[in-house]
């Protein structure tokens, strides 16, 4: 079996790794990634629990974890005045963090692609309201980033 994941699949795995990391501070990045990979690629994890970890997956999970405070500040700045980041569902928050991280720190993927991927993740892991919410926040962030001349 090929151990090649598409970027979309890698984003799904990153989301599945980041979700438990947000709740369990004692969980390591490696354990979270291995768990995410074992969800439907159990044959990729050996008996010693060593998983094949795509570099892009490691980069996304590590990057979001290391930049969470900055990403949350950006999200908060795009919320309506009567909203706080605590009101956002955990799944939507993690999708937003992942999207903003990719837009800001990965110049290889166009921001429109990142936006579309985030919307697809919201469709898969959330509901229609969440899809619209994620689209609205990330569209505004993308506009700011593009206006600032980053990753255009």
Number of C-alpha atoms within 10 A of each C-alpha: 5 5 11 10 14 9 14 14 13 21 23 22 26 26 24 21 25 26 18 18 19 15 10 10 8 7 12 13 17 16 15 21 25 22 20 22 23 17 10 10 14 15 13 18 16 11 9 6 13 12 20 16 17 14 9 14 21 17 14 24 24 16 16 22 18 11 12 17 12 14 22 17 11 16 19 16 14 16 15 8 8 5 11 12 15 9 8 14 12 16 19 20 21 23 29 26 27 24 27 27 21 22 26 16 14 15 12 9 13 13 26 14 13 22 24 15 18 27 25 17 21 23 15 12 16 16 12 12 11 20 19 14 18 21 19 16 19 27 16 12 23 23 12 12 17 15 11 10 9 14 17 13
